[in-house]
Amino acid sequence: MVTATAATQLFPGLLIFGAGFRIRLGHSWWDTQDLALLSIPLITLILAIWCLARANRKQDGRPYYQPRGLFLELCTAHQLPLGSRWLLWRLARQLRLRRASQLFVDPHWFAADGLRGRLAKRMPELLQLRDQLFGHQPLVQLGEIAASPSVVRE
């Protein structure tokens, strides 16, 4: 068993706690051991408060900008399987959309004229997804929507 005197001999920095933070004659007020003993709990406390504040911010429902998160939430809301989500994500990448969630707002992105490669071969699946998201719309309506000035490609 370690006694108090043995502990202070092993860790002389513990003497500052026994002195009640009084000035010790002949010694400097703060040495490196004292700073280490006091800084570790202080840093731990600061990190714990920071982690709690960060977790609380996410739970508060405050708006924060996460385009991928919005895309995934829209996919979940529409109950899309993983394959359909991946197909929509690839479509957004090929069309160079900055936010993939635009696919849920503008049905004209599903038009076949801009598609190439493997994605063009999967056009029937894309049209089925478009019909699932927006209901059946003839391609004439899609052309009118594509010509509207509200469409912005970034």
Buried (B, 14 or more C-beta within 10 A) or exposed (E): EEEEEEEBEEEEBBBBEEEEEEEEEEEEEEEEBBEEBBEEEEEEEEEEEEEEEEEEEEEEEEEEEEBEEBBBEBBEEBEBEEEBBEBBBBBBEBBEBEBBBBBBEBBBBBBEEBBEEEBEEBEEEBBEBBEEBBEEBEEEEBEEBBEEEEEEEE
